Amino acid sequence: MSAEWQVLWLALKDYVPGISKASTAVVYLVSTSLNDVQKASQQQFGRQSTRYGKSHILADVSDVEAALERVSLPERARVLDIATGAGHTGLCLAARGYDVTCSDLTAEMLERVREAAAVRGLSVETRQHSAEVLPYTDSSFDLVTCRVAAHHFSDVTAFVRESARVLAPGGWFLVIDGSVQDGAPEAEAWTHQLEKLRDPSHGRFVKPNEWKALCVRAGLEVTECFLDPFKMPDLKWYFETAATPEANRKAVLDLVANAPDEVRQIFRLGEEDGKIVWWWQRITLVARKPD
């Protein structure tokens, strides 16, 4: 074992009773082998973690509550919330009495989770790792969730495959994220350009048929997959949340001003009280691992 692994093992062995040196080596490799996309996300959300608290639009978990009505879980379900951010989804699940692990690439976000859990008197485990390599044994969870994060991932295929691996037979996979309807290439290209300017850590939105295909290849049975447009409050708020540079803000405003008709129709671009508003194409995907 290298000196770095030895130091990490010494730091973890009291926090994680029974952790082996081999397991510590795996954790070390995961944490030190991030690709450029993962590093960009880690840096972006580390800087902006304080903007994702209870005043953020993701604090409204009505979409999560609605999706949970479509799954059947044991009373003490084991849940993994991937790319948890400030933990809104994970804490929602913990409030139901589930055994929740909130994972994220960013240490600062996990600190926000622990703070919010303490305020609400909830108990969750926090783990720092990527979405593409999950440091858990097969069949460890009854539910894997990921909400408004997958468009930042460097390898969505690996994310789905790993999620399926750690699900127990009969377990559920739930994804909520931005998307673009199938068969709208102009709108897809436009929103990708806009999101990349607003937040350079953006990867791309996955379309509904792509999500279905990824699940099938990973051995999951898709039970629900639908778009539920969600009104975004104000472009200026969107800029502030991501700390968008001034030059990029101007470029985004130019894109909005010159948006083609297909884009205006699909995203319902408009102005209200001097604010630029639009409807995000939010996807909810529910899949099940066969028994």
Short mmCIF file of the C-alpha atoms (twelve columns), coordinates in Angstrom:
data_MODEL
# 
_entry.id   MODEL 
# 
loop_
_atom_site.group_PDB 
_atom_site.id 
_atom_site.type_symbol 
_atom_site.label_atom_id 
_atom_site.label_alt_id 
_atom_site.label_comp_id 
_atom_site.label_asym_id 
_atom_site.label_seq_id 
_atom_site.Cartn_x 
_atom_site.Cartn_y 
_atom_site.Cartn_z 
_atom_site.pdbx_PDB_model_num 
ATOM 1   C CA . MET A 1   0.000   0.000   0.000   1 
ATOM 2   C CA . SER A 2   1.326   3.461   -0.877  1 
ATOM 3   C CA . ALA A 3   1.821   6.148   1.740   1 
ATOM 4   C CA . GLU A 4   -1.287  7.973   0.539   1 
ATOM 5   C CA . TRP A 5   -3.478  4.868   0.949   1 
ATOM 6   C CA . GLN A 6   -1.985  4.263   4.413   1 
ATOM 7   C CA . VAL A 7   -2.886  7.802   5.524   1 
ATOM 8   C CA . LEU A 8   -6.398  7.428   4.154   1 
ATOM 9   C CA . TRP A 9   -6.880  4.063   5.869   1 
ATOM 10  C CA . LEU A 10  -5.764  5.490   9.204   1 
ATOM 11  C CA . ALA A 11  -8.269  8.338   8.775   1 
ATOM 12  C CA . LEU A 12  -11.149 6.029   7.794   1 
ATOM 13  C CA . LYS A 13  -10.724 3.002   10.068  1 
ATOM 14  C CA . ASP A 14  -12.311 4.715   13.093  1 
ATOM 15  C CA . TYR A 15  -15.070 6.331   10.997  1 
ATOM 16  C CA . VAL A 16  -15.887 3.124   9.075   1 
ATOM 17  C CA . PRO A 17  -15.438 0.202   11.491  1 
ATOM 18  C CA . GLY A 18  -14.041 -2.902  9.834   1 
ATOM 19  C CA . ILE A 19  -12.944 -1.180  6.621   1 
ATOM 20  C CA . SER A 20  -10.126 -3.125  5.031   1 
ATOM 21  C CA . LYS A 21  -7.002  -1.767  3.441   1 
ATOM 22  C CA . ALA A 22  -8.210  -3.176  0.120   1 
ATOM 23  C CA . SER A 23  -11.489 -1.248  0.398   1 
ATOM 24  C CA . THR A 24  -9.567  1.865   1.300   1 
ATOM 25  C CA . ALA A 25  -7.497  1.430   -1.833  1 
ATOM 26  C CA . VAL A 26  -10.673 1.365   -3.921  1 
ATOM 27  C CA . VAL A 27  -11.908 4.573   -2.271  1 
ATOM 28  C CA . TYR A 28  -8.539  6.178   -2.924  1 
ATOM 29  C CA . LEU A 29  -8.570  5.208   -6.592  1 
ATOM 30  C CA . VAL A 30  -12.113 6.509   -7.084  1 
ATOM 31  C CA . SER A 31  -11.316 9.822   -5.429  1 
ATOM 32  C CA . THR A 32  -8.079  10.429  -7.312  1 
ATOM 33  C CA . SER A 33  -9.053  9.364   -10.839 1 
ATOM 34  C CA . LEU A 34  -11.668 11.961  -11.779 1 
ATOM 35  C CA . ASN A 35  -11.874 12.900  -15.437 1 
ATOM 36  C CA . ASP A 36  -12.084 16.482  -16.669 1 
ATOM 37  C CA . VAL A 37  -15.904 16.503  -16.737 1 
ATOM 38  C CA . GLN A 38  -16.098 15.254  -13.146 1 
ATOM 39  C CA . LYS A 39  -13.485 17.765  -11.998 1 
ATOM 40  C CA . ALA A 40  -15.446 20.608  -13.620 1 
ATOM 41  C CA . SER A 41  -18.632 19.540  -11.809 1 
ATOM 42  C CA . GLN A 42  -16.793 19.152  -8.528  1 
ATOM 43  C CA . GLN A 43  -15.325 22.645  -8.800  1 
ATOM 44  C CA . GLN A 44  -18.574 24.268  -9.952  1 
ATOM 45  C CA . PHE A 45  -20.760 22.844  -7.209  1 
ATOM 46  C CA . GLY A 46  -18.109 23.255  -4.559  1 
ATOM 47  C CA . ARG A 47  -18.068 27.004  -5.275  1 
ATOM 48  C CA . GLN A 48  -21.851 27.303  -5.426  1 
ATOM 49  C CA . SER A 49  -22.956 24.844  -2.724  1 
ATOM 50  C CA . THR A 50  -24.493 27.510  -0.477  1 
ATOM 51  C CA . ARG A 51  -26.964 28.486  -3.219  1 
ATOM 52  C CA . TYR A 52  -28.678 25.096  -3.140  1 
ATOM 53  C CA . GLY A 53  -30.326 25.322  0.277   1 
ATOM 54  C CA . LYS A 54  -33.968 25.593  1.287   1 
ATOM 55  C CA . SER A 55  -34.544 28.670  -0.926  1 
ATOM 56  C CA . HIS A 56  -33.546 26.762  -4.089  1 
ATOM 57  C CA . ILE A 57  -36.312 25.508  -6.387  1 
ATOM 58  C CA . LEU A 58  -35.121 21.931  -5.771  1 
ATOM 59  C CA . ALA A 59  -36.234 22.280  -2.150  1 
ATOM 60  C CA . ASP A 60  -39.742 21.674  -3.484  1 
ATOM 61  C CA . VAL A 61  -39.782 17.870  -3.595  1 
ATOM 62  C CA . SER A 62  -43.332 17.466  -4.867  1 
ATOM 63  C CA . ASP A 63  -41.911 15.828  -8.013  1 
ATOM 64  C CA . VAL A 64  -40.104 13.281  -5.846  1 
ATOM 65  C CA . GLU A 65  -43.225 12.610  -3.776  1 
ATOM 66  C CA . ALA A 66  -45.246 12.062  -6.953  1 
ATOM 67  C CA . ALA A 67  -42.662 9.674   -8.373  1 
ATOM 68  C CA . LEU A 68  -42.520 7.641   -5.154  1 
ATOM 69  C CA . GLU A 69  -46.204 6.847   -5.569  1 
ATOM 70  C CA . ARG A 70  -45.139 4.732   -8.557  1 
ATOM 71  C CA . VAL A 71  -42.840 2.401   -6.609  1 
ATOM 72  C CA . SER A 72  -43.304 -0.114  -3.806  1 
ATOM 73  C CA . LEU A 73  -40.642 -0.188  -1.113  1 
ATOM 74  C CA . PRO A 74  -40.111 -2.076  2.161   1 
ATOM 75  C CA . GLU A 75  -40.626 -0.175  5.392   1 
ATOM 76  C CA . ARG A 76  -36.894 0.229   6.038   1 
ATOM 77  C CA . ALA A 77  -35.792 0.498   2.411   1 
ATOM 78  C CA . ARG A 78  -32.100 0.958   1.691   1 
ATOM 79  C CA . VAL A 79  -31.785 4.023   -0.524  1 
ATOM 80  C CA . LEU A 80  -28.869 5.553   -2.426  1 
ATOM 81  C CA . ASP A 81  -29.306 9.131   -3.651  1 
ATOM 82  C CA . ILE A 82  -26.613 9.787   -6.268  1 
ATOM 83  C CA . ALA A 83  -25.322 13.334  -6.882  1 
ATOM 84  C CA . THR A 84  -27.449 14.397  -3.948  1 
ATOM 85  C CA . GLY A 85  -26.447 18.075  -4.076  1 
ATOM 86  C CA . ALA A 86  -27.857 19.778  -0.980  1 
ATOM 87  C CA . GLY A 87  -29.700 16.568  -0.153  1 
ATOM 88  C CA . HIS A 88  -33.292 17.583  -0.834  1 
ATOM 89  C CA . THR A 89  -34.224 14.188  -2.287  1 
ATOM 90  C CA . GLY A 90  -32.241 12.147  0.211   1 
ATOM 91  C CA . LEU A 91  -33.723 13.989  3.190   1 
ATOM 92  C CA . CYS A 92  -37.209 13.602  1.750   1 
ATOM 93  C CA . LEU A 93  -36.610 9.853   1.686   1 
ATOM 94  C CA . ALA A 94  -35.039 9.809   5.153   1 
ATOM 95  C CA . ALA A 95  -38.144 11.563  6.510   1 
ATOM 96  C CA . ARG A 96  -40.124 8.515   5.368   1 
ATOM 97  C CA . GLY A 97  -38.018 6.323   7.641   1 
ATOM 98  C CA . TYR A 98  -35.775 4.851   4.953   1 
ATOM 99  C CA . ASP A 99  -32.086 4.055   5.468   1 
ATOM 100 C CA . VAL A 100 -30.555 6.683   3.162   1 
ATOM 101 C CA . THR A 101 -27.058 7.159   1.799   1 
ATOM 102 C CA . CYS A 102 -26.514 10.572  0.188   1 
ATOM 103 C CA . SER A 103 -23.575 10.542  -2.203  1 
ATOM 104 C CA . ASP A 104 -21.960 13.343  -4.142  1 
ATOM 105 C CA . LEU A 105 -18.737 14.199  -5.913  1 
ATOM 106 C CA . THR A 106 -18.407 17.420  -3.913  1 
ATOM 107 C CA . ALA A 107 -17.395 17.604  -0.257  1 
ATOM 108 C CA . GLU A 108 -19.013 21.016  0.183   1 
ATOM 109 C CA . MET A 109 -22.388 19.691  -0.963  1 
ATOM 110 C CA . LEU A 110 -22.171 16.807  1.488   1 
ATOM 111 C CA . GLU A 111 -21.510 19.309  4.258   1 
ATOM 112 C CA . ARG A 112 -24.751 21.087  3.264   1 
ATOM 113 C CA . VAL A 113 -26.528 17.717  3.537   1 
ATOM 114 C CA . ARG A 114 -25.214 17.107  7.031   1 
ATOM 115 C CA . GLU A 115 -26.209 20.622  8.117   1 
ATOM 116 C CA . ALA A 116 -29.737 20.252  6.741   1 
ATOM 117 C CA . ALA A 117 -30.121 16.789  8.284   1 
ATOM 118 C CA . ALA A 118 -29.099 18.119  11.691  1 
ATOM 119 C CA . VAL A 119 -31.621 20.970  11.474  1 
ATOM 120 C CA . ARG A 120 -34.416 18.524  10.601  1 
ATOM 121 C CA . GLY A 121 -33.350 15.865  13.097  1 
ATOM 122 C CA . LEU A 122 -32.779 13.283  10.360  1 
ATOM 123 C CA . SER A 123 -30.083 10.644  10.077  1 
ATOM 124 C CA . VAL A 124 -28.366 9.949   6.735   1 
ATOM 125 C CA . GLU A 125 -25.017 8.570   5.705   1 
ATOM 126 C CA . THR A 126 -22.908 10.728  3.372   1 
ATOM 127 C CA . ARG A 127 -20.389 9.316   0.908   1 
ATOM 128 C CA . GLN A 128 -18.144 11.152  -1.546  1 
ATOM 129 C CA . HIS A 129 -17.753 9.484   -4.936  1 
ATOM 130 C CA . SER A 130 -18.658 9.813   -8.596  1 
ATOM 131 C CA . ALA A 131 -21.877 8.613   -10.207 1 
ATOM 132 C CA . GLU A 132 -20.029 6.431   -12.702 1 
ATOM 133 C CA . VAL A 133 -18.191 4.189   -10.218 1 
ATOM 134 C CA . LEU A 134 -20.178 3.211   -7.122  1 
ATOM 135 C CA . PRO A 135 -18.149 1.795   -4.200  1 
ATOM 136 C CA . TYR A 136 -20.847 -0.636  -3.036  1 
ATOM 137 C CA . THR A 137 -21.356 -4.359  -3.377  1 
ATOM 138 C CA . ASP A 138 -23.965 -5.820  -5.709  1 
ATOM 139 C CA . SER A 139 -27.618 -5.696  -4.555  1 
ATOM 140 C CA . SER A 140 -26.961 -3.170  -1.763  1 
ATOM 141 C CA . PHE A 141 -30.049 -0.955  -2.236  1 
ATOM 142 C CA . ASP A 142 -33.806 -1.150  -2.725  1 
ATOM 143 C CA . LEU A 143 -33.957 2.239   -4.444  1 
ATOM 144 C CA . VAL A 144 -31.411 4.340   -6.334  1 
ATOM 145 C CA . THR A 145 -32.378 7.940   -7.057  1 
ATOM 146 C CA . CYS A 146 -30.796 10.784  -8.992  1 
ATOM 147 C CA . ARG A 147 -32.510 14.154  -9.348  1 
ATOM 148 C CA . VAL A 148 -31.490 17.024  -11.624 1 
ATOM 149 C CA . ALA A 149 -27.872 15.935  -11.893 1 
ATOM 150 C CA . ALA A 150 -27.384 13.334  -14.633 1 
ATOM 151 C CA . HIS A 151 -26.888 16.024  -17.292 1 
ATOM 152 C CA . HIS A 152 -23.547 16.753  -15.590 1 
ATOM 153 C CA . PHE A 153 -22.268 13.168  -15.722 1 
ATOM 154 C CA . SER A 154 -19.336 12.200  -17.912 1 
ATOM 155 C CA . ASP A 155 -20.723 8.733   -18.673 1 
ATOM 156 C CA . VAL A 156 -24.484 8.253   -18.289 1 
ATOM 157 C CA . THR A 157 -24.208 4.679   -19.557 1 
ATOM 158 C CA . ALA A 158 -21.844 3.791   -16.699 1 
ATOM 159 C CA . PHE A 159 -24.134 5.575   -14.227 1 
ATOM 160 C CA . VAL A 160 -27.150 3.487   -15.263 1 
ATOM 161 C CA . ARG A 161 -25.127 0.259   -15.380 1 
ATOM 162 C CA . GLU A 162 -23.667 0.843   -11.911 1 
ATOM 163 C CA . SER A 163 -27.069 1.820   -10.506 1 
ATOM 164 C CA . ALA A 164 -28.529 -1.441  -11.822 1 
ATOM 165 C CA . ARG A 165 -25.644 -3.411  -10.311 1 
ATOM 166 C CA . VAL A 166 -26.097 -2.063  -6.785  1 
ATOM 167 C CA . LEU A 167 -29.881 -2.519  -6.882  1 
ATOM 168 C CA . ALA A 168 -31.302 -5.604  -5.218  1 
ATOM 169 C CA . PRO A 169 -33.605 -7.798  -7.324  1 
ATOM 170 C CA . GLY A 170 -36.996 -6.086  -7.314  1 
ATOM 171 C CA . GLY A 171 -35.336 -2.739  -6.550  1 
ATOM 172 C CA . TRP A 172 -36.227 0.567   -8.180  1 
ATOM 173 C CA . PHE A 173 -34.328 3.171   -10.191 1 
ATOM 174 C CA . LEU A 174 -35.656 6.751   -10.234 1 
ATOM 175 C CA . VAL A 175 -34.248 9.592   -12.329 1 
ATOM 176 C CA . ILE A 176 -35.609 13.129  -12.557 1 
ATOM 177 C CA . ASP A 177 -33.706 15.510  -14.815 1 
ATOM 178 C CA . GLY A 178 -33.880 18.024  -17.594 1 
ATOM 179 C CA . SER A 179 -34.492 16.552  -21.022 1 
ATOM 180 C CA . VAL A 180 -35.579 17.365  -24.561 1 
ATOM 181 C CA . GLN A 181 -38.404 15.613  -26.325 1 
ATOM 182 C CA . ASP A 182 -37.488 13.057  -28.956 1 
ATOM 183 C CA . GLY A 183 -37.411 14.257  -32.561 1 
ATOM 184 C CA . ALA A 184 -36.531 17.911  -31.861 1 
ATOM 185 C CA . PRO A 185 -32.860 18.281  -32.900 1 
ATOM 186 C CA . GLU A 186 -33.003 22.079  -33.246 1 
ATOM 187 C CA . ALA A 187 -34.328 22.491  -29.703 1 
ATOM 188 C CA . GLU A 188 -31.802 19.969  -28.392 1 
ATOM 189 C CA . ALA A 189 -28.864 21.828  -29.978 1 
ATOM 190 C CA . TRP A 190 -30.150 25.197  -28.756 1 
ATOM 191 C CA . THR A 191 -30.637 24.163  -25.143 1 
ATOM 192 C CA . HIS A 192 -27.262 22.392  -25.066 1 
ATOM 193 C CA . GLN A 193 -25.536 25.572  -26.247 1 
ATOM 194 C CA . LEU A 194 -27.418 27.699  -23.733 1 
ATOM 195 C CA . GLU A 195 -26.773 25.389  -20.776 1 
ATOM 196 C CA . LYS A 196 -23.086 25.062  -21.617 1 
ATOM 197 C CA . LEU A 197 -22.731 28.856  -21.637 1 
ATOM 198 C CA . ARG A 198 -24.663 29.261  -18.405 1 
ATOM 199 C CA . ASP A 199 -22.770 26.482  -16.614 1 
ATOM 200 C CA . PRO A 200 -19.659 25.010  -18.301 1 
ATOM 201 C CA . SER A 201 -19.974 21.854  -16.161 1 
ATOM 202 C CA . HIS A 202 -23.149 20.946  -18.077 1 
ATOM 203 C CA . GLY A 203 -22.838 17.794  -20.167 1 
ATOM 204 C CA . ARG A 204 -26.041 17.164  -22.099 1 
ATOM 205 C CA . PHE A 205 -29.693 16.327  -21.563 1 
ATOM 206 C CA . VAL A 206 -30.623 12.730  -22.329 1 
ATOM 207 C CA . LYS A 207 -33.799 12.254  -24.370 1 
ATOM 208 C CA . PRO A 208 -36.598 9.902   -23.233 1 
ATOM 209 C CA . ASN A 209 -35.902 7.157   -25.768 1 
ATOM 210 C CA . GLU A 210 -32.217 7.243   -24.859 1 
ATOM 211 C CA . TRP A 211 -33.016 6.778   -21.168 1 
ATOM 212 C CA . LYS A 212 -35.229 3.811   -21.978 1 
ATOM 213 C CA . ALA A 213 -32.536 2.182   -24.096 1 
ATOM 214 C CA . LEU A 214 -29.894 2.691   -21.401 1 
ATOM 215 C CA . CYS A 215 -32.123 1.019   -18.824 1 
ATOM 216 C CA . VAL A 216 -32.894 -1.939  -21.071 1 
ATOM 217 C CA . ARG A 217 -29.186 -2.487  -21.755 1 
ATOM 218 C CA . ALA A 218 -28.522 -2.443  -18.007 1 
ATOM 219 C CA . GLY A 219 -31.196 -5.092  -17.410 1 
ATOM 220 C CA . LEU A 220 -33.855 -2.763  -15.989 1 
ATOM 221 C CA . GLU A 221 -37.548 -2.747  -16.892 1 
ATOM 222 C CA . VAL A 222 -38.874 0.770   -17.524 1 
ATOM 223 C CA . THR A 223 -42.294 1.235   -15.920 1 
ATOM 224 C CA . GLU A 224 -42.691 5.008   -16.366 1 
ATOM 225 C CA . CYS A 225 -41.002 7.593   -18.579 1 
ATOM 226 C CA . PHE A 226 -42.652 10.935  -19.218 1 
ATOM 227 C CA . LEU A 227 -41.979 14.646  -19.618 1 
ATOM 228 C CA . ASP A 228 -43.568 17.032  -17.158 1 
ATOM 229 C CA . PRO A 229 -42.672 20.649  -18.120 1 
ATOM 230 C CA . PHE A 230 -41.509 22.732  -15.170 1 
ATOM 231 C CA . LYS A 231 -41.574 26.534  -15.140 1 
ATOM 232 C CA . MET A 232 -38.207 28.127  -14.464 1 
ATOM 233 C CA . PRO A 233 -38.670 31.344  -12.495 1 
ATOM 234 C CA . ASP A 234 -36.224 33.845  -13.965 1 
ATOM 235 C CA . LEU A 235 -33.150 33.701  -16.174 1 
ATOM 236 C CA . LYS A 236 -31.322 36.124  -13.886 1 
ATOM 237 C CA . TRP A 237 -31.797 33.743  -10.943 1 
ATOM 238 C CA . TYR A 238 -30.464 30.946  -13.146 1 
ATOM 239 C CA . PHE A 239 -27.339 33.019  -13.839 1 
ATOM 240 C CA . GLU A 240 -26.747 33.791  -10.168 1 
ATOM 241 C CA . THR A 241 -27.132 30.159  -9.111  1 
ATOM 242 C CA . ALA A 242 -24.402 29.085  -11.533 1 
ATOM 243 C CA . ALA A 243 -22.255 32.243  -11.190 1 
ATOM 244 C CA . THR A 244 -22.362 32.619  -14.970 1 
ATOM 245 C CA . PRO A 245 -19.627 34.986  -16.274 1 
ATOM 246 C CA . GLU A 246 -20.850 38.287  -17.723 1 
ATOM 247 C CA . ALA A 247 -19.737 37.487  -21.272 1 
ATOM 248 C CA . ASN A 248 -21.614 34.187  -21.155 1 
ATOM 249 C CA . ARG A 249 -24.733 35.909  -19.838 1 
ATOM 250 C CA . LYS A 250 -24.722 38.184  -22.859 1 
ATOM 251 C CA . ALA A 251 -24.305 35.210  -25.184 1 
ATOM 252 C CA . VAL A 252 -27.249 33.441  -23.508 1 
ATOM 253 C CA . LEU A 253 -29.435 36.527  -23.852 1 
ATOM 254 C CA . ASP A 254 -28.542 36.664  -27.554 1 
ATOM 255 C CA . LEU A 255 -29.560 33.018  -27.919 1 
ATOM 256 C CA . VAL A 256 -32.888 33.750  -26.250 1 
ATOM 257 C CA . ALA A 257 -33.524 36.833  -28.381 1 
ATOM 258 C CA . ASN A 258 -32.827 34.916  -31.581 1 
ATOM 259 C CA . ALA A 259 -34.393 31.585  -30.617 1 
ATOM 260 C CA . PRO A 260 -36.084 29.803  -33.563 1 
ATOM 261 C CA . ASP A 261 -39.809 29.131  -33.547 1 
ATOM 262 C CA . GLU A 262 -39.405 25.446  -32.595 1 
ATOM 263 C CA . VAL A 263 -37.441 26.433  -29.507 1 
ATOM 264 C CA . ARG A 264 -39.930 29.127  -28.490 1 
ATOM 265 C CA . GLN A 265 -42.780 26.678  -28.813 1 
ATOM 266 C CA . ILE A 266 -41.168 23.724  -27.016 1 
ATOM 267 C CA . PHE A 267 -39.745 25.734  -24.105 1 
ATOM 268 C CA . ARG A 268 -42.537 28.339  -24.018 1 
ATOM 269 C CA . LEU A 269 -40.026 31.179  -23.951 1 
ATOM 270 C CA . GLY A 270 -41.534 34.443  -22.810 1 
ATOM 271 C CA . GLU A 271 -41.419 37.444  -20.476 1 
ATOM 272 C CA . GLU A 272 -43.376 38.057  -17.296 1 
ATOM 273 C CA . ASP A 273 -42.985 41.259  -15.284 1 
ATOM 274 C CA . GLY A 274 -39.721 41.996  -17.082 1 
ATOM 275 C CA . LYS A 275 -38.293 38.532  -16.358 1 
ATOM 276 C CA . ILE A 276 -37.346 35.931  -18.959 1 
ATOM 277 C CA . VAL A 277 -39.158 32.684  -18.147 1 
ATOM 278 C CA . TRP A 278 -39.378 29.293  -19.850 1 
ATOM 279 C CA . TRP A 279 -40.614 25.772  -19.206 1 
ATOM 280 C CA . TRP A 280 -37.888 23.199  -18.599 1 
ATOM 281 C CA . GLN A 281 -38.649 19.786  -20.089 1 
ATOM 282 C CA . ARG A 282 -38.343 17.711  -16.921 1 
ATOM 283 C CA . ILE A 283 -38.239 13.935  -17.311 1 
ATOM 284 C CA . THR A 284 -39.298 11.376  -14.725 1 
ATOM 285 C CA . LEU A 285 -38.000 7.864   -15.329 1 
ATOM 286 C CA . VAL A 286 -38.932 4.885   -13.150 1 
ATOM 287 C CA . ALA A 287 -37.434 1.450   -13.780 1 
ATOM 288 C CA . ARG A 288 -37.309 -1.827  -11.876 1 
ATOM 289 C CA . LYS A 289 -34.700 -4.542  -11.576 1 
ATOM 290 C CA . PRO A 290 -36.342 -7.927  -12.230 1 
ATOM 291 C CA . ASP A 291 -36.625 -10.356 -9.307  1 
# 
